[in-house]
Amino acid sequence: MNALLRTVLNHLIKTGDLTVTDAEGVKHRFGDKTGDPRHIHIKTRRAERAIAINPELKLAEAYMAGDLDFLEGDMYGLLQLVFENAGPIAAKEPWMRAIDGARRAGRRLQQINTIARASWHVRHHYDLSGDLYRLFLDPDMQYSCAYFETPKATLAEAQLAKKRHIAAKLLVKPGHRLLDIGCGWGGLGLYMAKYLKADVTGVTLSEEQHAVANERATEEGLSSTARFNLQDYRSLQEPFDRIVSVGMFEHVGVNHFAEYFQHTARLLKRDGVFLLHAIGRSDGPGATNPFIRKYIFPGGYIPALSEVLPHIERAGLVVTDIEILRLHYAETLKAWREAFMANRDIAKSIYDERFCRMWEFYLAASESAFRWQNMMVFQIQIAHRQDAVPLTRNYIEAEEKRLKRLDSAPRGANTEMPVRSRGATGK
C-alpha cells in the first residue's frame, strides 16, 4: 500500500472495522474491529497515491473509474466510518490544508455566474433526463430539503409539509403577485396558485424544468395564474408582493451575493415578504467540495450565514426571521439515495455505470455532510419593513394547519374556514 495512504488511515480510523485490499492484493486492517465491516479494493497504485493526496476528489474519481470497488459494505458505509472518526470538522493533514487554502483563494474565479455562464451551469445538472429524477424524487418533483414534521413521515408527506411551511411564512393572500426564483419543475409555484390563489411567476434557466412546469400548469388548469419563464431573475423589472427562492441561492456564487439581494430588494414591494431557503455551512466560509464543483454543480457555492447577512443589510432589507433546518436534509437525501439505489439498473439504462457510480457518491456524500459534518439548511424571512410580518411566530403554525385542511381534503370538498385578517400586528 502507498505509505502516505497507510499513514493517513492509521491516523484517522481509530474505531470501526475497515479493510483495504491494495493494488498488490495485500489486505490492511484499520480501526478497533467494532461495528459493521467495510472492505474496499483499490486496484491501482496510481489510485492509492491520488486518494492519499486529495481524497475529497480522488476517492470519488477512483470509484467512478472502477479503480475502487467494495468487497463488503458500500460508499455510504465507508463515508459514515470516515466522518464518525473525523468528528464534525475533519482533521486534515498539512498538504490537505494547503489544497483547501488554494481552493479558497481561487473560489471567486470558479463562481463567475454571469447570465450566460449561469445558464450553462444550470443546464449541466438540471437538464439531465427527467426520467432520472423521477426515479428518486417524490411525485411532485421537489428537488430540495423536505420538512419532516414526524420521524415517520414519508418523503411525499415531508415535501408537502415543506411547501406548507414556506407558504405560511410568506403570508400569501389571494391575488398577491408571487415570484419563484429558481422554480424547478413548478411544484411550489403550483401549490401557491392552487391553494393560496396567488398570481405566480416562476423563473428557471433549465429548459427541461421550464417545459415540465408549464405542462403541469396546463394539466392542472392553472396556466392563467401560474406562468413559468425561461429567464434569469436579473432581467425581471416588475414588482412583486411576495418572493420565494428554494434551492437556487446555492448557484449564485460569492461574487454575486450583493447583486442578488440588490435585485430582490428592487423587485420586492415595500410591504412585501421574501423567503430564502438555501443550504448553508455551520462552520464559517469555505470552498466548494472539488467533486461537487467538477461533476455536479459547477459554479455553485454553499455559503455561511456570516457571508449572506451582510449583503441583506447592505441592500437595505430587514431580516424578520431565521430558522435552521438541521437533519431534515439528511433524511431527505437518505430517501433519495435509497430510491436511486433501488432503481439503479434503470438509471444505468438511461446513462451508464460510471454515471451511476458518480450519482451514488454524490447522494451518499451529500447525506453524510448533513448528518455528520457542517451542512445545514437555513430559511431567512426578509422584508423592507419591520412590521411586514406579525410580532410572534404563532401565525406560522396557524397557517400550516389551515393549509393542511385544504391540501389534504378529498377532491371537491370545501374545507376552507373564514380567516381573520393577517395584518402586520397579527391581531
N, C-alpha and C positions, 0 to 999 in steps of 0.2 A: 504493500500500500504506500501511496505517496506519504512521505514523512510529515509534511505540513498538514495534510488532511488528518492523519492519525493524531497529531498533537492537538488540533482543533477539537476533534471528537472526544479525546481524553479529558480536555478542559471542560467541555460543555456537558457531556452526557454523564451525569452523576447518578441519576435514578432512572429506572426503566430498563428495558431489555432491547438493545439494538445490536444486530449482527450485520456486518458488512463483508460480503464476499468481494475481494478486489479483482483487478484485471488479471492476476495470475491464478485466480481460483482459490486463494487462501482466505480463510474466514477470520474475522477480527470481531471481538465482542466488547461492547461498551455498556456501562450502567451497572446497576446492582442486581440485575436479573429479576426485578419485580415487574408486575403488570403484564400486559399483552406483549408478546414478542413481535418485533419488526425486523425484517430481514431484507436487505437490498443487495443487488448485484450491480456493481459498477464495472462495466465491461472493458473500458479502455483506460490506459494510463493518462491520456490527454484529458478525459473526463474527470478523473480523480484530481488532477492538478487544477483544472479550471474550477471545480466545485470548492476546493480548498481556498483558492484566492478570492473568488467572487461568488459565494453561494447564493446570494439573492437573485442572481440572473442565471448562473450556470447549472444550478440544480434543476431548474425548470427546463432549460435547453437540453440537458443530458436526457431527461425523461422524454421530452418531445422527440428527440432523435433516436430513441431506443437504446441509448448507451447506458441507461439505468433502468432496471426492472425490479419488481417486487417479488420475492420468494415467499414472504409472509407479510401480511398487513397491506396497507395501501398508502397513498400520498397523504391523505388526511391524518392517518395514524402517525405517520412519520413527523409531520409538522406539529402535531399535538405533543409528541415526545420532545421535540426540539424546543418549542415555546414554553412548555411547562418546566423544562430545565433552565431556560434562559431567564424566566421571570417576565414581568410586564414590559421591561425595556431590555432588550437583548444586549448582553455584554459582547463587545466586538474586539477582535484583535487589532493591533495598531494599523496594519495595512488596510483593514476593512474600514476603519475610521477615516483613513486618508481618502479612500474611494468615496465614502459618503461626503466628505468635505468637498471633493471635486464635483460631485453631483449637485450639491447645494450651490456651489459657486456658478455652475453653468445652467441652473434651472430656468433663469429668465430667457435664455436662448431656446430652451426646449418648449417654452409655453407662450410663444408668439402666436396668438389666436386672432389674427385679423379676420375679417369677414370671409375672405377666400379660404384661408387656412382652416378656420373653424369648421367650415362646411366639409372640407376633406376629412378632418379628424373625426367628425360625427359619422360620416358615411362609412369610415373604416370599421366601425363597430356596429352601428345601428342599422346599416343596410345589409347585414347578413340575412340569410333566408328567414322569413317569418316562420317557416316550418320548424326551424331550430328553436326559436324562442318559445313556440307553443309546446315544445317537449317538456319544459320545466317551469314555465310561469303559470300563474293562476289564470282562470278563464278570461279575466278582464285585462290580461297582459300588463300587469303592474310590474315594472322593472325598477323598483326602488324598495326601500325598507318598509316592511309591513309593521303593523301595530298590534301586538299580541295582548289583548285585554285579559286573557287567561292562558295558562301554560298549555291547555288542551285545545286551544283554538286551531282550526285548520288554516292553511295558507290563504285560502279564499276568504275565510272569515276575517283574518287579520288584515288583509288588504282592504276589505270593505271598511273595517274599523279605522284604518289609516285615512281613508277618504272622509269619513265622518269627522275624525279628529281635526283634520286640516280645515274642512268646511266650517266646523264650529268656531275655530279661531279666526276665520275670515269674516264672520258676521255678515254673510251674504244675504241680501234682501232681493225679492223679485224685481227683475228689471235692471239690476246692477250690471254694469259692463265689467266683465272679468277677463283679465289677460292671463293665460297659462304659458309661461316661458319654458320651452322645452317640454312640449305636451305629450311626448311619447306616442303611444297608439290611441290616445284620446280618452282613456277611461276616466280620468279625473275630471276633465272638462265636460264630458257627457254626464257625469254624476251631478255636477254643478248646474247644468242646464236642465236636467230632468227633475231633480228633487228640490232645487233651490230657485228654479226659474230664472237663472242668470242668463245674460246675453254674453256668450263665451267666444273669445278669440284665442285660439291656440296657435303657437308658432313652433316649428321644428326645422332642422336642417337635414333631416333624414327623409329621403324620397319614399322609402318603404313605409315609415311611420305616417307620413303625410297622406299617402294613398289609403292606408288601412283606417286611419282616424276618420277621414271623410266618408269612406264607405260605411263605417259603423254609424256615423251620424245620420246618413240617409236611411239605413236599415231600421234605425230606432225612431225615425220620424222627427229628428231633432236638427236637421240641416239648416233650418231657419234661425235657430238660436245657438248653434254650436258650429263654428266655422274653424277649420284648421288650415293654416297657410304655410307654405314652404318659404320661410322668411327668417332672417336674422332679427332678433329683437331690437337691435340697434337702428334698424330702418323704420321702426314704428314712430308715429308722431302723435296720434290722438290720445286723449287722457282716458284713464280707467278708474272705476270706483274701487276695484279690487285687483290685486296682482298676486299670483301664486307661482312658485317655481320649485319643482320637486326633482332632485337628482340631476339638475343641469349645471349648478354653480361649480361643480367639480371639474367642468370643462372650460371654465372661464380663464384660469391661469393667473398667477400673481401679477403679471404685467397689466391686467385688465380689470382688477378689482375696482379701482376708482371709477373707471369708465362704466362698469356695470351698475354701480349704485347711483352715479350721476344720471344715467339714463332712466333707471327705475324711479328715481326721485322726480324726474321730469314727467314721466308717464302717469304717476300716481296723483290722483286728485287730492286737494288739500285736506279733505275729510276721509281719505281713503285708508285702506289697510293692505299691507303686503305681508305674505307669509313665505319665508325662505326655508326650505327643507333640504339639507345637504349633509354629506359625510364630512366629518371633521377629525382632527387629531387632538388627543387629550394631553400630549406631552410637548406642545410647542411646535414652531415652524420646522419643516424638514424638506425632504426632496422626494419626488415620486419614485416608488419602487421601480427598479430598472426593467423588470419583467413586464409590469403593468404598462409602463411607458412605451416599451418597444412593441409589445404584441397585442395589448388590449385597448388602452386609452391613450394614444399619442396626444400630446399637448395638454393632458389632464394634470390636475394637482389637487390633493386633499389639504385644505387649509386648517390651521389652528384658529380658534376664536380670536386670539390676540392679533391675527392678521386681518380678520374680517371687520371687527367692530370699529377700528379707527376710520375705515373707509365709509361706514354707515354714518358716523359722526360728521365726517368732512363733507358728506353730501347733504347735510342739513336735515337728516332724518332722525327719528327718535325710536329707540328700542323699547317696545312696550311689554315684551315677554320673551323669555328664552327657556326652552325645555331641552334636556339632553336625553335622548333615547339610547340606552347603553347596550343591552344584549338583544334588542329587537332585531337588529340586522344580522346578528349571528344566527338567530333562529330562522330568519328569512332565508339566509344563504344555505343553511342546513337543508331546508325544504327544497331549494333549487338544486343543490348538489345531489341529493338523493333521487330526485326526479330525473335529473340528467343522467345519472349512472344507470337508473332503471331503463332509460331509453337510449343508452349509449350506442347500441347497434344501429338504431335509426339515424342518430346523428352521424355515425360513420358512413352510412349510405348517402347522406347529404353532402358530407365533406370527405374526410379520410381519417386514418388512425392518428396521424400527427396532430390534426386539429382537435380530435377528441382528447388526446393527452394534454394539449395546451389548455383546453377548457376545464378539464378535470383539475389541473393545477390551479388555474385561475379561481375556480369556485372554492376549492379546498383552502388555498392560501388566504382568500378574502375572508372566509368564515373564521379561520384561525386568527386573523388580525383583529377581528371584532371580539372574539371570545377570549383571547389570551394576550393581546398586545394593545396597541394605542389608538385603535379606531373607534369612533362613536358616530352618532347622528345628532345634529342639532336642528331645532326648529326655532327660528327667530321671527317674532312678530314685529313689524316695523310700520311706522306711520309718520306723518308730518307733524301731528298734533298730539299732545299728551292725553287729551280727552277723546281720542278716536275710538277707544275701547273702554269697557266697563272698569270700575275700580278694582273689582276682585275677579278671580278666575272661575267663579261659580257658573258663569254663563256657558262655559265650555262643556261641562258635564250636562247641563240642562239641554243644550242644543244637540249634543250627541244622542241623548235619549229621544228627543223629538225626531231626529233623522232616522234613528233605528226603527221607530214605528213606521216611518214612511218606506224605507228601503227593504224592510223585512216583511211588509204586508203582502198578502196574496194579490196578484194582478187584478186590478179593477176595484179593490177595496178602498174606501175613503177613511183613512185614519188620522187625517190632519186635524189638529186641535188649534183653537184660537191661540195666537202667540202675542204676548204682550210686547209692547214696543221695546226694542233693544237699543235704546239710545246710549250716549256716551257714559251716562251715570249708572246704567244698568238697572234703573228703577222701573 
